[in-house]
Amino acid sequence: MSAEIPSTPGGGPAPRTSIGQWIARIIAIIVLIPLRLLWEGVKLVCRILLAALVFFWMRLMRPVGRFLHRWVLRPLWIVLKDFLWGWLLRHLLWGLILTPIVAFVVDWILKPVRKAVEEFLWHRVLVPAGRWLWRWVLKPIAKVVLCAVVFVLNWCVVWPLRLLWRWILHPLWRALKATLRYGWRVATAIVRVTVVIPCRAVYRTVLRPVLHALGVVWHYAVARPARWLNTRVLRPMNRFAADIWNGILGR
């Protein structure tokens, strides 16, 4: 029997493998497969080491760390903090060393330096600068501004008001005053003629004689009879009634 020839899925004869392909396959088997196996082994070892480290950290180091932090480091930190900061730093370092040094520095260095700097700045810098600024800058500017304001006021306010008073308001005031004076005189004359003189004439000719006659009639018809009645009748009756009342009461 003859050897069977490999065929393709389509039914045709399969292509033959060349020598180069066989060499490439041999090189792949000899070089690449061991490298791939070595890479997989390294990955496996790394995973095992990582798992061991995680297990070691989670199961051993973490509880030990918690124990040390809770029962050793934290109490030791509290003791050291309270002791060192509460007594050594506060009372010894701050109270006995730093406070006198700071007070000395403040009283004998900073305050004199500040005073010297303030006096130097005030007497040597600020006051001369202020005087120079006032003399050569602010004072000329103030004079210019004042002159400008005076000029503007004179020409925009005072001069128009003066013209308005001289040519309009003063003549109107004089005319109004003359009109009022003339009107007052006319009104006074009219009132004198129409009211005062007739009232005075009526008073002299009519009212005064009538009032005088009424006064005479009142005196003789009312006042004198009332005085006589009081003197002759009412006063004796009052005395008589008072005597009777006093006699009844026993006074």
C-alpha positions in Angstrom: 0.0 0.0 0.0 1.2 3.6 -0.7 1.6 6.2 2.1 -1.4 8.4 2.8 -0.9 12.0 1.6 -2.3 14.6 4.1 -5.0 16.8 2.7 -6.5 20.2 3.5 -10.1 20.7 4.7 -11.0 21.5 1.0 -10.0 18.1 -0.1 -6.7 19.2 -1.8 -3.2 18.0 -0.8 -1.7 19.7 2.3 1.4 21.9 1.7 4.7 20.4 2.8 6.6 21.9 5.7 9.9 23.5 4.7 13.2 23.1 6.5 13.2 26.7 7.7 9.8 26.1 9.4 11.2 23.0 11.1 14.2 25.0 12.3 12.0 27.8 13.6 9.8 25.3 15.4 12.9 23.6 17.0 14.3 27.0 18.1 10.9 27.9 19.6 10.8 24.6 21.5 14.3 25.0 22.7 14.3 28.8 23.6 10.9 30.2 23.9 9.2 27.4 25.8 11.8 27.4 28.6 11.7 31.2 28.8 7.9 31.0 29.1 8.1 28.3 31.7 10.7 30.4 33.6 8.4 33.5 33.4 5.5 31.5 34.7 7.6 30.1 37.5 8.8 33.6 38.5 5.2 34.8 38.5 4.1 31.9 40.6 7.0 32.5 43.1 6.1 36.2 43.3 2.5 35.4 43.9 3.5 32.9 46.6 5.8 35.5 48.2 3.1 38.2 48.0 0.6 35.8 49.6 3.1 34.9 52.3 3.8 38.5 53.0 0.1 39.4 53.1 -0.5 36.5 55.4 2.5 37.4 57.5 1.3 41.0 57.7 -2.4 40.3 58.3 -1.9 37.4 60.7 1.3 38.3 62.6 2.6 41.8 62.1 -0.7 43.7 62.2 -1.9 42.2 65.5 1.6 42.7 66.9 1.6 46.2 65.6 -1.8 46.9 67.2 -0.6 45.4 70.4 2.6 47.5 70.5 0.7 50.6 69.5 -2.1 50.2 72.1 -0.1 48.8 75.0 3.4 50.1 74.5 3.9 53.0 72.1 0.7 55.0 73.1 1.2 54.7 76.9 4.9 55.6 76.3 3.9 58.6 74.2 1.4 59.8 76.7 3.9 59.5 79.5 6.6 61.2 77.5 4.3 63.9 76.3 2.8 64.7 79.6 6.1 64.5 81.4 8.3 66.2 78.9 5.9 68.9 77.7 4.0 69.2 81.0 6.9 69.5 83.3 10.2 69.8 81.5 9.3 72.0 78.6 6.6 74.1 80.4 8.0 74.5 83.8 11.7 74.0 83.3 12.5 75.1 79.8 9.8 77.8 79.4 9.5 79.0 83.0 13.1 79.0 84.0 15.0 79.5 80.7 12.9 80.8 77.9 10.8 83.3 79.8 13.8 85.2 81.3 15.6 85.1 78.0 12.5 86.3 76.1 11.9 89.0 78.7 15.5 90.1 78.5 15.5 90.2 74.7 12.2 92.1 74.7 13.1 94.6 77.4 16.8 95.2 76.5 16.9 94.6 72.8 13.6 94.7 71.0 12.1 97.7 72.9 15.2 99.9 72.6 15.5 98.9 68.9 11.8 99.7 68.3 12.1 103.0 70.2 15.2 103.9 68.3 13.6 102.9 64.9 10.4 104.8 65.8 12.3 107.9 66.8 14.6 107.7 63.8 11.7 107.2 61.4 9.6 109.9 63.1 12.3 112.6 63.5 14.6 111.7 60.7 12.2 110.5 58.0 8.5 111.2 58.5 8.6 114.7 60.0 11.1 116.1 57.4 9.3 114.3 54.6 6.0 115.6 55.8 7.4 119.2 56.1 9.0 118.9 52.6 5.8 117.5 51.2 3.6 120.2 52.8 6.0 123.0 51.8 6.8 122.0 48.2 3.8 119.9 47.2 0.6 120.2 49.3 0.9 123.9 50.1 1.4 125.1 46.5 -1.4 122.7 45.3 -3.7 124.1 48.1 -2.9 127.7 47.1 -3.6 126.9 43.4 -6.8 125.2 44.3 -7.9 128.0 46.6 -7.1 130.6 43.9 -9.0 128.6 41.4 -12.0 128.3 43.7 -11.9 132.0 44.5 -11.7 132.9 40.8 -14.5 130.5 39.9 -16.7 131.8 42.8 -16.0 135.4 41.9 -16.8 135.1 38.2 -19.5 132.4 38.4 -21.3 133.3 41.6 -20.4 136.7 43.1 -20.2 138.7 39.9 -23.5 137.4 38.5 -25.3 137.8 41.8 -23.9 141.4 42.1 -25.2 142.2 38.6 -28.5 140.6 39.4 -28.8 142.6 42.6 -27.7 145.9 41.0 -29.7 145.8 37.9 -32.8 143.7 38.7 -33.4 142.9 42.4 -32.4 146.2 43.8 -34.6 148.3 41.4 -37.5 145.8 41.9 -37.0 146.1 45.7 -37.1 149.9 45.6 -40.1 149.8 43.3 -41.9 147.3 45.6 -41.0 149.3 48.7 -42.2 152.6 47.1 -45.4 150.8 46.0 -46.0 149.4 49.4 -45.4 152.7 51.1 -47.7 154.5 48.7 -50.3 151.8 49.0 -50.1 152.0 52.8 -50.5 155.8 52.7 -53.5 155.5 50.3 -55.1 152.7 52.4 -54.5 154.7 55.6 -56.1 157.8 54.0 -59.1 155.7 52.7 -59.6 154.1 56.1 -59.2 157.5 57.8 -61.8 159.1 55.6 -64.2 156.2 55.4 -64.0 154.7 58.8 -62.1 156.8 61.4 -63.6 160.2 60.8 -67.2 158.9 60.5 -66.7 156.8 63.6 -65.2 159.7 65.5 -68.1 162.0 64.4 -70.7 159.3 65.4 -69.0 158.9 68.7 -68.8 162.6 69.4 -72.3 163.5 68.2 -74.3 160.4 69.0 -72.7 157.7 71.2 -71.1 159.9 73.8 -74.3 161.9 74.6 -76.3 158.7 74.6 -73.8 157.0 76.8 -73.7 160.0 79.1 -77.5 160.1 79.3 -77.5 156.3 80.0 -74.9 156.8 82.7 -77.0 159.5 84.4 -80.2 157.4 84.1 -78.3 154.4 85.6 -77.0 156.5 88.4 -80.3 157.9 89.4 -82.6 155.0 88.5 -80.5 152.0 89.6 -77.3 152.9 91.6 -78.8 155.4 94.1 -82.0 153.3 94.8 -79.8 150.2 95.2 -77.5 152.0 97.6 -80.4 153.3 99.6 -82.0 149.9 99.7 -78.8 148.3 100.9 -78.3 151.0 103.6 -81.8 151.4 104.9 -83.3 147.9 104.4 -80.9 145.0 103.8 -78.1 146.0 106.3 -80.6 146.5 109.2 -82.4 143.3 108.4 -79.1 141.4 108.3 -78.1 142.8 111.7 -81.5 142.0 113.1 -81.3 138.4 111.8 -77.8 138.0 113.2 -78.9 139.2 116.6 -81.8 136.8 116.7 -79.5 133.9 115.6 -76.9 134.7 118.2 -79.7 134.9 120.8 -81.0 131.5 119.8 -77.5 129.9 119.9 -76.6 131.6 123.1 -73.7 133.5 121.9 
